[in-house]
């Protein structure tokens, strides 16, 4: 992995999900006033779908950039 790929991985798999969890829970539970367990179930359900799509996208882009020389070493 080069530095650009590592940075993209950290942004997509760590930073954005944490921002989404904090903002969504604070908005839906504290401001709107929905049930906490319903909010948690919705947030983690959306996050699971997000991880599936991002994982597919990340692996497709990584495979597309891979050369046969990279596999041999």
Buried (B, 14 or more C-beta within 10 A) or exposed (E): EEEEEEEBBEEBBEEBBEEBBEEBBEEBBEEEEEEEEEBBEBBEEBBEEBEEEBEEEBEEEEEEEEEEEEEEE
